[in-house]
Amino acid sequence: MKYNSGTPKVILEKYVARIDRRWNQLNNLLLTVVTDGIKYLFYINAGGCIAIITFIGTAEAVRQRDWPWYVLGLFFIGLNIRWFFKLR
């Protein structure tokens, strides 16, 4: 249906109300998906931190290298990003 200046005000109000309801529904769905994705990343990063800490703790040669500490630092950055989004 095409809307113009000749369209009755009642129809336009119903149209705007329907669009607002649909937008709110899609917005809430998007927020739910994003929140679930951030929760998933939190669990993945937490598991990765535990794995890297265990790996570093079991081998002396690994503790002397730089790359495991960089990986652990990236996991901690991921946890901090998750914490930041939780505050919002």
mmCIF file as gemmi writes it, N, C-alpha and C atoms, coordinates in Angstrom:
data_model
loop_
_atom_site.group_PDB
_atom_site.id
_atom_site.type_symbol
_atom_site.label_atom_id
_atom_site.label_alt_id
_atom_site.label_comp_id
_atom_site.label_asym_id
_atom_site.label_entity_id
_atom_site.label_seq_id
_atom_site.pdbx_PDB_ins_code
_atom_site.Cartn_x
_atom_site.Cartn_y
_atom_site.Cartn_z
_atom_site.occupancy
_atom_site.B_iso_or_equiv
_atom_site.pdbx_formal_charge
_atom_site.auth_seq_id
_atom_site.auth_asym_id
_atom_site.pdbx_PDB_model_num
ATOM 1 N N . MET Axp A 1 ? 0.847 -1.172 0 1 0 ? 1 A 1
ATOM 2 C CA . MET Axp A 1 ? 0 0 0 1 0 ? 1 A 1
ATOM 3 C C . MET Axp A 1 ? 0.892 1.234 0 1 0 ? 1 A 1
ATOM 4 N N . LYS Axp A 2 ? 0.553 2.167 -0.835 1 0 ? 2 A 1
ATOM 5 C CA . LYS Axp A 2 ? 1.333 3.393 -0.929 1 0 ? 2 A 1
ATOM 6 C C . LYS Axp A 2 ? 0.683 4.465 -0.058 1 0 ? 2 A 1
ATOM 7 N N . TYR Axp A 3 ? 1.519 5.125 0.734 1 0 ? 3 A 1
ATOM 8 C CA . TYR Axp A 3 ? 1.018 6.169 1.627 1 0 ? 3 A 1
ATOM 9 C C . TYR Axp A 3 ? 1.412 7.529 1.074 1 0 ? 3 A 1
ATOM 10 N N . ASN Axp A 4 ? 0.478 8.453 1.138 1 0 ? 4 A 1
ATOM 11 C CA . ASN Axp A 4 ? 0.748 9.817 0.693 1 0 ? 4 A 1
ATOM 12 C C . ASN Axp A 4 ? -0.046 10.787 1.561 1 0 ? 4 A 1
ATOM 13 N N . SER Axp A 5 ? -0.099 12.034 1.142 1 0 ? 5 A 1
ATOM 14 C CA . SER Axp A 5 ? -0.776 13.047 1.95 1 0 ? 5 A 1
ATOM 15 C C . SER Axp A 5 ? -2.285 12.829 2.019 1 0 ? 5 A 1
ATOM 16 N N . GLY Axp A 6 ? -2.828 12.038 1.106 1 0 ? 6 A 1
ATOM 17 C CA . GLY Axp A 6 ? -4.256 11.775 1.108 1 0 ? 6 A 1
ATOM 18 C C . GLY Axp A 6 ? -4.656 10.577 1.964 1 0 ? 6 A 1
ATOM 19 N N . THR Axp A 7 ? -3.684 9.894 2.547 1 0 ? 7 A 1
ATOM 20 C CA . THR Axp A 7 ? -3.979 8.727 3.379 1 0 ? 7 A 1
ATOM 21 C C . THR Axp A 7 ? -4.567 9.188 4.706 1 0 ? 7 A 1
ATOM 22 N N . PRO Axp A 8 ? -5.643 8.55 5.143 1 0 ? 8 A 1
ATOM 23 C CA . PRO Axp A 8 ? -6.248 8.948 6.422 1 0 ? 8 A 1
ATOM 24 C C . PRO Axp A 8 ? -5.266 8.796 7.587 1 0 ? 8 A 1
ATOM 25 N N . LYS Axp A 9 ? -5.395 9.701 8.546 1 0 ? 9 A 1
ATOM 26 C CA . LYS Axp A 9 ? -4.486 9.74 9.687 1 0 ? 9 A 1
ATOM 27 C C . LYS Axp A 9 ? -4.556 8.455 10.516 1 0 ? 9 A 1
ATOM 28 N N . VAL Axp A 10 ? -5.709 7.852 10.624 1 0 ? 10 A 1
ATOM 29 C CA . VAL Axp A 10 ? -5.879 6.62 11.396 1 0 ? 10 A 1
ATOM 30 C C . VAL Axp A 10 ? -5.031 5.494 10.799 1 0 ? 10 A 1
ATOM 31 N N . ILE Axp A 11 ? -5.027 5.389 9.49 1 0 ? 11 A 1
ATOM 32 C CA . ILE Axp A 11 ? -4.241 4.346 8.825 1 0 ? 11 A 1
ATOM 33 C C . ILE Axp A 11 ? -2.755 4.599 9.028 1 0 ? 11 A 1
ATOM 34 N N . LEU Axp A 12 ? -2.339 5.857 8.912 1 0 ? 12 A 1
ATOM 35 C CA . LEU Axp A 12 ? -0.925 6.172 9.134 1 0 ? 12 A 1
ATOM 36 C C . LEU Axp A 12 ? -0.5 5.864 10.566 1 0 ? 12 A 1
ATOM 37 N N . GLU Axp A 13 ? -1.351 6.158 11.543 1 0 ? 13 A 1
ATOM 38 C CA . GLU Axp A 13 ? -1.018 5.867 12.94 1 0 ? 13 A 1
ATOM 39 C C . GLU Axp A 13 ? -0.884 4.365 13.174 1 0 ? 13 A 1
ATOM 40 N N . LYS Axp A 14 ? -1.784 3.58 12.565 1 0 ? 14 A 1
ATOM 41 C CA . LYS Axp A 14 ? -1.691 2.126 12.684 1 0 ? 14 A 1
ATOM 42 C C . LYS Axp A 14 ? -0.407 1.604 12.029 1 0 ? 14 A 1
ATOM 43 N N . TYR Axp A 15 ? -0.077 2.19 10.884 1 0 ? 15 A 1
ATOM 44 C CA . TYR Axp A 15 ? 1.137 1.794 10.173 1 0 ? 15 A 1
ATOM 45 C C . TYR Axp A 15 ? 2.372 2.097 11.011 1 0 ? 15 A 1
ATOM 46 N N . VAL Axp A 16 ? 2.446 3.276 11.576 1 0 ? 16 A 1
ATOM 47 C CA . VAL Axp A 16 ? 3.594 3.663 12.401 1 0 ? 16 A 1
ATOM 48 C C . VAL Axp A 16 ? 3.664 2.791 13.651 1 0 ? 16 A 1
ATOM 49 N N . ALA Axp A 17 ? 2.537 2.491 14.258 1 0 ? 17 A 1
ATOM 50 C CA . ALA Axp A 17 ? 2.522 1.622 15.443 1 0 ? 17 A 1
ATOM 51 C C . ALA Axp A 17 ? 3.015 0.225 15.095 1 0 ? 17 A 1
ATOM 52 N N . ARG Axp A 18 ? 2.614 -0.287 13.942 1 0 ? 18 A 1
ATOM 53 C CA . ARG Axp A 18 ? 3.062 -1.618 13.52 1 0 ? 18 A 1
ATOM 54 C C . ARG Axp A 18 ? 4.56 -1.625 13.252 1 0 ? 18 A 1
ATOM 55 N N . ILE Axp A 19 ? 5.055 -0.597 12.605 1 0 ? 19 A 1
ATOM 56 C CA . ILE Axp A 19 ? 6.493 -0.49 12.33 1 0 ? 19 A 1
ATOM 57 C C . ILE Axp A 19 ? 7.271 -0.392 13.636 1 0 ? 19 A 1
ATOM 58 N N . ASP Axp A 20 ? 6.779 0.39 14.593 1 0 ? 20 A 1
ATOM 59 C CA . ASP Axp A 20 ? 7.449 0.511 15.892 1 0 ? 20 A 1
ATOM 60 C C . ASP Axp A 20 ? 7.493 -0.822 16.633 1 0 ? 20 A 1
ATOM 61 N N . ARG Axp A 21 ? 6.391 -1.571 16.614 1 0 ? 21 A 1
ATOM 62 C CA . ARG Axp A 21 ? 6.364 -2.881 17.272 1 0 ? 21 A 1
ATOM 63 C C . ARG Axp A 21 ? 7.365 -3.832 16.623 1 0 ? 21 A 1
ATOM 64 N N . ARG Axp A 22 ? 7.402 -3.83 15.309 1 0 ? 22 A 1
ATOM 65 C CA . ARG Axp A 22 ? 8.318 -4.717 14.587 1 0 ? 22 A 1
ATOM 66 C C . ARG Axp A 22 ? 9.77 -4.321 14.856 1 0 ? 22 A 1
ATOM 67 N N . TRP Axp A 23 ? 10.046 -3.031 14.873 1 0 ? 23 A 1
ATOM 68 C CA . TRP Axp A 23 ? 11.409 -2.582 15.133 1 0 ? 23 A 1
ATOM 69 C C . TRP Axp A 23 ? 11.831 -2.993 16.54 1 0 ? 23 A 1
ATOM 70 N N . ASN Axp A 24 ? 10.962 -2.815 17.52 1 0 ? 24 A 1
ATOM 71 C CA . ASN Axp A 24 ? 11.287 -3.227 18.887 1 0 ? 24 A 1
ATOM 72 C C . ASN Axp A 24 ? 11.531 -4.729 18.976 1 0 ? 24 A 1
ATOM 73 N N . GLN Axp A 25 ? 10.729 -5.51 18.26 1 0 ? 25 A 1
ATOM 74 C CA . GLN Axp A 25 ? 10.911 -6.953 18.263 1 0 ? 25 A 1
ATOM 75 C C . GLN Axp A 25 ? 12.274 -7.331 17.677 1 0 ? 25 A 1
ATOM 76 N N . LEU Axp A 26 ? 12.623 -6.757 16.537 1 0 ? 26 A 1
ATOM 77 C CA . LEU Axp A 26 ? 13.906 -7.066 15.906 1 0 ? 26 A 1
ATOM 78 C C . LEU Axp A 26 ? 15.082 -6.559 16.739 1 0 ? 26 A 1
ATOM 79 N N . ASN Axp A 27 ? 14.928 -5.406 17.347 1 0 ? 27 A 1
ATOM 80 C CA . ASN Axp A 27 ? 15.986 -4.858 18.189 1 0 ? 27 A 1
ATOM 81 C C . ASN Axp A 27 ? 16.231 -5.756 19.396 1 0 ? 27 A 1
ATOM 82 N N . ASN Axp A 28 ? 15.169 -6.21 20.042 1 0 ? 28 A 1
ATOM 83 C CA . ASN Axp A 28 ? 15.317 -7.115 21.188 1 0 ? 28 A 1
ATOM 84 C C . ASN Axp A 28 ? 15.94 -8.433 20.771 1 0 ? 28 A 1
ATOM 85 N N . LEU Axp A 29 ? 15.573 -8.933 19.604 1 0 ? 29 A 1
ATOM 86 C CA . LEU Axp A 29 ? 16.17 -10.171 19.102 1 0 ? 29 A 1
ATOM 87 C C . LEU Axp A 29 ? 17.66 -9.993 18.854 1 0 ? 29 A 1
ATOM 88 N N . LEU Axp A 30 ? 18.034 -8.887 18.247 1 0 ? 30 A 1
ATOM 89 C CA . LEU Axp A 30 ? 19.442 -8.61 17.992 1 0 ? 30 A 1
ATOM 90 C C . LEU Axp A 30 ? 20.225 -8.495 19.293 1 0 ? 30 A 1
ATOM 91 N N . LEU Axp A 31 ? 19.682 -7.792 20.27 1 0 ? 31 A 1
ATOM 92 C CA . LEU Axp A 31 ? 20.358 -7.66 21.555 1 0 ? 31 A 1
ATOM 93 C C . LEU Axp A 31 ? 20.52 -9.011 22.249 1 0 ? 31 A 1
ATOM 94 N N . THR Axp A 32 ? 19.53 -9.872 22.136 1 0 ? 32 A 1
ATOM 95 C CA . THR Axp A 32 ? 19.625 -11.206 22.722 1 0 ? 32 A 1
ATOM 96 C C . THR Axp A 32 ? 20.731 -12.017 22.063 1 0 ? 32 A 1
ATOM 97 N N . VAL Axp A 33 ? 20.803 -11.963 20.745 1 0 ? 33 A 1
ATOM 98 C CA . VAL Axp A 33 ? 21.83 -12.715 20.023 1 0 ? 33 A 1
ATOM 99 C C . VAL Axp A 33 ? 23.216 -12.194 20.365 1 0 ? 33 A 1
ATOM 100 N N . VAL Axp A 34 ? 23.387 -10.891 20.414 1 0 ? 34 A 1
ATOM 101 C CA . VAL Axp A 34 ? 24.689 -10.303 20.738 1 0 ? 34 A 1
ATOM 102 C C . VAL Axp A 34 ? 25.094 -10.668 22.165 1 0 ? 34 A 1
ATOM 103 N N . THR Axp A 35 ? 24.164 -10.585 23.1 1 0 ? 35 A 1
ATOM 104 C CA . THR Axp A 35 ? 24.464 -10.932 24.487 1 0 ? 35 A 1
ATOM 105 C C . THR Axp A 35 ? 24.862 -12.392 24.613 1 0 ? 35 A 1
ATOM 106 N N . ASP Axp A 36 ? 24.15 -13.276 23.935 1 0 ? 36 A 1
ATOM 107 C CA . ASP Axp A 36 ? 24.503 -14.698 23.972 1 0 ? 36 A 1
ATOM 108 C C . ASP Axp A 36 ? 25.869 -14.943 23.341 1 0 ? 36 A 1
ATOM 109 N N . GLY Axp A 37 ? 26.186 -14.227 22.277 1 0 ? 37 A 1
ATOM 110 C CA . GLY Axp A 37 ? 27.498 -14.355 21.645 1 0 ? 37 A 1
ATOM 111 C C . GLY Axp A 37 ? 28.621 -13.908 22.562 1 0 ? 37 A 1
ATOM 112 N N . ILE Axp A 38 ? 28.405 -12.829 23.283 1 0 ? 38 A 1
ATOM 113 C CA . ILE Axp A 38 ? 29.427 -12.35 24.217 1 0 ? 38 A 1
ATOM 114 C C . ILE Axp A 38 ? 29.593 -13.337 25.365 1 0 ? 38 A 1
ATOM 115 N N . LYS Axp A 39 ? 28.502 -13.913 25.85 1 0 ? 39 A 1
ATOM 116 C CA . LYS Axp A 39 ? 28.61 -14.941 26.891 1 0 ? 39 A 1
ATOM 117 C C . LYS Axp A 39 ? 29.405 -16.136 26.392 1 0 ? 39 A 1
ATOM 118 N N . TYR Axp A 40 ? 29.141 -16.549 25.157 1 0 ? 40 A 1
ATOM 119 C CA . TYR Axp A 40 ? 29.874 -17.671 24.572 1 0 ? 40 A 1
ATOM 120 C C . TYR Axp A 40 ? 31.365 -17.359 24.501 1 0 ? 40 A 1
ATOM 121 N N . LEU Axp A 41 ? 31.716 -16.158 24.041 1 0 ? 41 A 1
ATOM 122 C CA . LEU Axp A 41 ? 33.125 -15.769 23.982 1 0 ? 41 A 1
ATOM 123 C C . LEU Axp A 41 ? 33.767 -15.751 25.362 1 0 ? 41 A 1
ATOM 124 N N . PHE Axp A 42 ? 33.018 -15.352 26.37 1 0 ? 42 A 1
ATOM 125 C CA . PHE Axp A 42 ? 33.538 -15.35 27.73 1 0 ? 42 A 1
ATOM 126 C C . PHE Axp A 42 ? 33.913 -16.767 28.159 1 0 ? 42 A 1
ATOM 127 N N . TYR Axp A 43 ? 33.039 -17.715 27.906 1 0 ? 43 A 1
ATOM 128 C CA . TYR Axp A 43 ? 33.327 -19.094 28.308 1 0 ? 43 A 1
ATOM 129 C C . TYR Axp A 43 ? 34.489 -19.68 27.522 1 0 ? 43 A 1
ATOM 130 N N . ILE Axp A 44 ? 34.563 -19.36 26.241 1 0 ? 44 A 1
ATOM 131 C CA . ILE Axp A 44 ? 35.676 -19.841 25.428 1 0 ? 44 A 1
ATOM 132 C C . ILE Axp A 44 ? 36.987 -19.244 25.937 1 0 ? 44 A 1
ATOM 133 N N . ASN Axp A 45 ? 37.005 -17.949 26.215 1 0 ? 45 A 1
ATOM 134 C CA . ASN Axp A 45 ? 38.227 -17.312 26.71 1 0 ? 45 A 1
ATOM 135 C C . ASN Axp A 45 ? 38.606 -17.828 28.085 1 0 ? 45 A 1
ATOM 136 N N . ALA Axp A 46 ? 37.631 -18.062 28.945 1 0 ? 46 A 1
ATOM 137 C CA . ALA Axp A 46 ? 37.943 -18.59 30.272 1 0 ? 46 A 1
ATOM 138 C C . ALA Axp A 46 ? 38.553 -19.987 30.165 1 0 ? 46 A 1
ATOM 139 N N . GLY Axp A 47 ? 37.991 -20.824 29.312 1 0 ? 47 A 1
ATOM 140 C CA . GLY Axp A 47 ? 38.555 -22.159 29.093 1 0 ? 47 A 1
ATOM 141 C C . GLY Axp A 47 ? 39.944 -22.083 28.488 1 0 ? 47 A 1
ATOM 142 N N . GLY Axp A 48 ? 40.137 -21.15 27.58 1 0 ? 48 A 1
ATOM 143 C CA . GLY Axp A 48 ? 41.466 -20.97 26.978 1 0 ? 48 A 1
ATOM 144 C C . GLY Axp A 48 ? 42.494 -20.52 27.996 1 0 ? 48 A 1
ATOM 145 N N . CYS Axp A 49 ? 42.102 -19.629 28.905 1 0 ? 49 A 1
ATOM 146 C CA . CYS Axp A 49 ? 43.021 -19.188 29.966 1 0 ? 49 A 1
ATOM 147 C C . CYS Axp A 49 ? 43.444 -20.359 30.837 1 0 ? 49 A 1
ATOM 148 N N . ILE Axp A 50 ? 42.491 -21.168 31.212 1 0 ? 50 A 1
ATOM 149 C CA . ILE Axp A 50 ? 42.814 -22.327 32.051 1 0 ? 50 A 1
ATOM 150 C C . ILE Axp A 50 ? 43.741 -23.279 31.312 1 0 ? 50 A 1
ATOM 151 N N . ALA Axp A 51 ? 43.479 -23.514 30.041 1 0 ? 51 A 1
ATOM 152 C CA . ALA Axp A 51 ? 44.322 -24.418 29.261 1 0 ? 51 A 1
ATOM 153 C C . ALA Axp A 51 ? 45.743 -23.876 29.126 1 0 ? 51 A 1
ATOM 154 N N . ILE Axp A 52 ? 45.874 -22.59 28.836 1 0 ? 52 A 1
ATOM 155 C CA . ILE Axp A 52 ? 47.211 -22.004 28.671 1 0 ? 52 A 1
ATOM 156 C C . ILE Axp A 52 ? 47.962 -21.991 30.005 1 0 ? 52 A 1
ATOM 157 N N . ILE Axp A 53 ? 47.281 -21.644 31.082 1 0 ? 53 A 1
ATOM 158 C CA . ILE Axp A 53 ? 47.941 -21.643 32.396 1 0 ? 53 A 1
ATOM 159 C C . ILE Axp A 53 ? 48.414 -23.05 32.746 1 0 ? 53 A 1
ATOM 160 N N . THR Axp A 54 ? 47.603 -24.051 32.479 1 0 ? 54 A 1
ATOM 161 C CA . THR Axp A 54 ? 47.994 -25.436 32.738 1 0 ? 54 A 1
ATOM 162 C C . THR Axp A 54 ? 49.172 -25.83 31.865 1 0 ? 54 A 1
ATOM 163 N N . PHE Axp A 55 ? 49.134 -25.455 30.603 1 0 ? 55 A 1
ATOM 164 C CA . PHE Axp A 55 ? 50.217 -25.784 29.677 1 0 ? 55 A 1
ATOM 165 C C . PHE Axp A 55 ? 51.513 -25.116 30.101 1 0 ? 55 A 1
ATOM 166 N N . ILE Axp A 56 ? 51.424 -23.845 30.487 1 0 ? 56 A 1
ATOM 167 C CA . ILE Axp A 56 ? 52.627 -23.135 30.928 1 0 ? 56 A 1
ATOM 168 C C . ILE Axp A 56 ? 53.169 -23.75 32.216 1 0 ? 56 A 1
ATOM 169 N N . GLY Axp A 57 ? 52.266 -24.151 33.108 1 0 ? 57 A 1
ATOM 170 C CA . GLY Axp A 57 ? 52.701 -24.692 34.397 1 0 ? 57 A 1
ATOM 171 C C . GLY Axp A 57 ? 53.334 -26.062 34.324 1 0 ? 57 A 1
ATOM 172 N N . THR Axp A 58 ? 53.071 -26.816 33.271 1 0 ? 58 A 1
ATOM 173 C CA . THR Axp A 58 ? 53.59 -28.184 33.217 1 0 ? 58 A 1
ATOM 174 C C . THR Axp A 58 ? 54.953 -28.304 32.556 1 0 ? 58 A 1
ATOM 175 N N . ALA Axp A 59 ? 55.367 -27.32 31.821 1 0 ? 59 A 1
ATOM 176 C CA . ALA Axp A 59 ? 56.638 -27.443 31.094 1 0 ? 59 A 1
ATOM 177 C C . ALA Axp A 59 ? 57.527 -26.238 31.372 1 0 ? 59 A 1
ATOM 178 N N . GLU Axp A 60 ? 58.7 -26.522 31.889 1 0 ? 60 A 1
ATOM 179 C CA . GLU Axp A 60 ? 59.666 -25.456 32.192 1 0 ? 60 A 1
ATOM 180 C C . GLU Axp A 60 ? 60.135 -24.754 30.915 1 0 ? 60 A 1
ATOM 181 N N . ALA Axp A 61 ? 60.33 -25.527 29.85 1 0 ? 61 A 1
ATOM 182 C CA . ALA Axp A 61 ? 60.801 -24.942 28.588 1 0 ? 61 A 1
ATOM 183 C C . ALA Axp A 61 ? 59.763 -23.984 28.002 1 0 ? 61 A 1
ATOM 184 N N . VAL Axp A 62 ? 58.515 -24.294 28.203 1 0 ? 62 A 1
ATOM 185 C CA . VAL Axp A 62 ? 57.457 -23.425 27.68 1 0 ? 62 A 1
ATOM 186 C C . VAL Axp A 62 ? 57.41 -22.118 28.456 1 0 ? 62 A 1
ATOM 187 N N . ARG Axp A 63 ? 57.654 -22.172 29.757 1 0 ? 63 A 1
ATOM 188 C CA . ARG Axp A 63 ? 57.619 -20.95 30.578 1 0 ? 63 A 1
ATOM 189 C C . ARG Axp A 63 ? 58.693 -19.955 30.169 1 0 ? 63 A 1
ATOM 190 N N . GLN Axp A 64 ? 59.764 -20.439 29.571 1 0 ? 64 A 1
ATOM 191 C CA . GLN Axp A 64 ? 60.863 -19.544 29.185 1 0 ? 64 A 1
ATOM 192 C C . GLN Axp A 64 ? 60.621 -18.886 27.831 1 0 ? 64 A 1
ATOM 193 N N . ARG Axp A 65 ? 59.66 -19.361 27.092 1 0 ? 65 A 1
ATOM 194 C CA . ARG Axp A 65 ? 59.349 -18.754 25.791 1 0 ? 65 A 1
ATOM 195 C C . ARG Axp A 65 ? 58.378 -17.587 25.971 1 0 ? 65 A 1
ATOM 196 N N . ASP Axp A 66 ? 58.334 -16.735 24.96 1 0 ? 66 A 1
ATOM 197 C CA . ASP Axp A 66 ? 57.462 -15.555 25.034 1 0 ? 66 A 1
ATOM 198 C C . ASP Axp A 66 ? 56.041 -15.814 24.554 1 0 ? 66 A 1
ATOM 199 N N . TRP Axp A 67 ? 55.861 -16.661 23.55 1 0 ? 67 A 1
ATOM 200 C CA . TRP Axp A 67 ? 54.552 -16.792 22.912 1 0 ? 67 A 1
ATOM 201 C C . TRP Axp A 67 ? 53.455 -17.275 23.855 1 0 ? 67 A 1
ATOM 202 N N . PRO Axp A 68 ? 53.709 -18.197 24.808 1 0 ? 68 A 1
ATOM 203 C CA . PRO Axp A 68 ? 52.593 -18.58 25.683 1 0 ? 68 A 1
ATOM 204 C C . PRO Axp A 68 ? 52.08 -17.413 26.531 1 0 ? 68 A 1
ATOM 205 N N . TRP Axp A 69 ? 52.974 -16.533 26.915 1 0 ? 69 A 1
ATOM 206 C CA . TRP Axp A 69 ? 52.557 -15.379 27.711 1 0 ? 69 A 1
ATOM 207 C C . TRP Axp A 69 ? 51.758 -14.389 26.87 1 0 ? 69 A 1
ATOM 208 N N . TYR Axp A 70 ? 52.118 -14.258 25.594 1 0 ? 70 A 1
ATOM 209 C CA . TYR Axp A 70 ? 51.332 -13.399 24.698 1 0 ? 70 A 1
ATOM 210 C C . TYR Axp A 70 ? 49.926 -13.962 24.511 1 0 ? 70 A 1
ATOM 211 N N . VAL Axp A 71 ? 49.851 -15.285 24.333 1 0 ? 71 A 1
ATOM 212 C CA . VAL Axp A 71 ? 48.539 -15.92 24.175 1 0 ? 71 A 1
ATOM 213 C C . VAL Axp A 71 ? 47.716 -15.741 25.439 1 0 ? 71 A 1
ATOM 214 N N . LEU Axp A 72 ? 48.329 -15.929 26.582 1 0 ? 72 A 1
ATOM 215 C CA . LEU Axp A 72 ? 47.621 -15.744 27.851 1 0 ? 72 A 1
ATOM 216 C C . LEU Axp A 72 ? 47.151 -14.288 27.992 1 0 ? 72 A 1
ATOM 217 N N . GLY Axp A 73 ? 47.99 -13.364 27.582 1 0 ? 73 A 1
ATOM 218 C CA . GLY Axp A 73 ? 47.604 -11.951 27.621 1 0 ? 73 A 1
ATOM 219 C C . GLY Axp A 73 ? 46.41 -11.658 26.719 1 0 ? 73 A 1
ATOM 220 N N . LEU Axp A 74 ? 46.37 -12.278 25.539 1 0 ? 74 A 1
ATOM 221 C CA . LEU Axp A 74 ? 45.222 -12.086 24.65 1 0 ? 74 A 1
ATOM 222 C C . LEU Axp A 74 ? 43.945 -12.655 25.257 1 0 ? 74 A 1
ATOM 223 N N . PHE Axp A 75 ? 44.058 -13.765 25.931 1 0 ? 75 A 1
ATOM 224 C CA . PHE Axp A 75 ? 42.876 -14.314 26.601 1 0 ? 75 A 1
ATOM 225 C C . PHE Axp A 75 ? 42.399 -13.376 27.706 1 0 ? 75 A 1
ATOM 226 N N . PHE Axp A 76 ? 43.315 -12.819 28.453 1 0 ? 76 A 1
ATOM 227 C CA . PHE Axp A 76 ? 42.922 -11.878 29.501 1 0 ? 76 A 1
ATOM 228 C C . PHE Axp A 76 ? 42.301 -10.611 28.904 1 0 ? 76 A 1
ATOM 229 N N . ILE Axp A 77 ? 42.807 -10.176 27.76 1 0 ? 77 A 1
ATOM 230 C CA . ILE Axp A 77 ? 42.194 -9.033 27.085 1 0 ? 77 A 1
ATOM 231 C C . ILE Axp A 77 ? 40.762 -9.374 26.691 1 0 ? 77 A 1
ATOM 232 N N . GLY Axp A 78 ? 40.549 -10.588 26.191 1 0 ? 78 A 1
ATOM 233 C CA . GLY Axp A 78 ? 39.202 -11.031 25.848 1 0 ? 78 A 1
ATOM 234 C C . GLY Axp A 78 ? 38.279 -11.035 27.053 1 0 ? 78 A 1
ATOM 235 N N . LEU Axp A 79 ? 38.789 -11.465 28.192 1 0 ? 79 A 1
ATOM 236 C CA . LEU Axp A 79 ? 37.982 -11.447 29.415 1 0 ? 79 A 1
ATOM 237 C C . LEU Axp A 79 ? 37.65 -10.025 29.835 1 0 ? 79 A 1
ATOM 238 N N . ASN Axp A 80 ? 38.589 -9.121 29.68 1 0 ? 80 A 1
ATOM 239 C CA . ASN Axp A 80 ? 38.331 -7.725 30.039 1 0 ? 80 A 1
ATOM 240 C C . ASN Axp A 80 ? 37.312 -7.084 29.101 1 0 ? 80 A 1
ATOM 241 N N . ILE Axp A 81 ? 37.364 -7.438 27.834 1 0 ? 81 A 1
ATOM 242 C CA . ILE Axp A 81 ? 36.374 -6.916 26.89 1 0 ? 81 A 1
ATOM 243 C C . ILE Axp A 81 ? 34.991 -7.417 27.281 1 0 ? 81 A 1
ATOM 244 N N . ARG Axp A 82 ? 34.899 -8.673 27.659 1 0 ? 82 A 1
ATOM 245 C CA . ARG Axp A 82 ? 33.612 -9.229 28.11 1 0 ? 82 A 1
ATOM 246 C C . ARG Axp A 82 ? 33.122 -8.487 29.349 1 0 ? 82 A 1
ATOM 247 N N . TRP Axp A 83 ? 34.035 -8.222 30.264 1 0 ? 83 A 1
ATOM 248 C CA . TRP Axp A 83 ? 33.675 -7.488 31.493 1 0 ? 83 A 1
ATOM 249 C C . TRP Axp A 83 ? 33.177 -6.087 31.147 1 0 ? 83 A 1
ATOM 250 N N . PHE Axp A 84 ? 33.85 -5.441 30.188 1 0 ? 84 A 1
ATOM 251 C CA . PHE Axp A 84 ? 33.454 -4.091 29.781 1 0 ? 84 A 1
ATOM 252 C C . PHE Axp A 84 ? 32.036 -4.092 29.214 1 0 ? 84 A 1
ATOM 253 N N . PHE Axp A 85 ? 31.717 -5.076 28.358 1 0 ? 85 A 1
ATOM 254 C CA . PHE Axp A 85 ? 30.374 -5.126 27.796 1 0 ? 85 A 1
ATOM 255 C C . PHE Axp A 85 ? 29.323 -5.462 28.834 1 0 ? 85 A 1
ATOM 256 N N . LYS Axp A 86 ? 29.699 -6.205 29.851 1 0 ? 86 A 1
ATOM 257 C CA . LYS Axp A 86 ? 28.751 -6.527 30.907 1 0 ? 86 A 1
ATOM 258 C C . LYS Axp A 86 ? 28.395 -5.268 31.711 1 0 ? 86 A 1
ATOM 259 N N . LEU Axp A 87 ? 29.347 -4.35 31.866 1 0 ? 87 A 1
ATOM 260 C CA . LEU Axp A 87 ? 29.084 -3.115 32.594 1 0 ? 87 A 1
ATOM 261 C C . LEU Axp A 87 ? 28.102 -2.209 31.86 1 0 ? 87 A 1
ATOM 262 N N . ARG Axp A 88 ? 28.078 -2.306 30.558 1 0 ? 88 A 1
ATOM 263 C CA . ARG Axp A 88 ? 27.207 -1.424 29.768 1 0 ? 88 A 1
ATOM 264 C C . ARG Axp A 88 ? 25.829 -1.929 29.935 1 0 ? 88 A 1
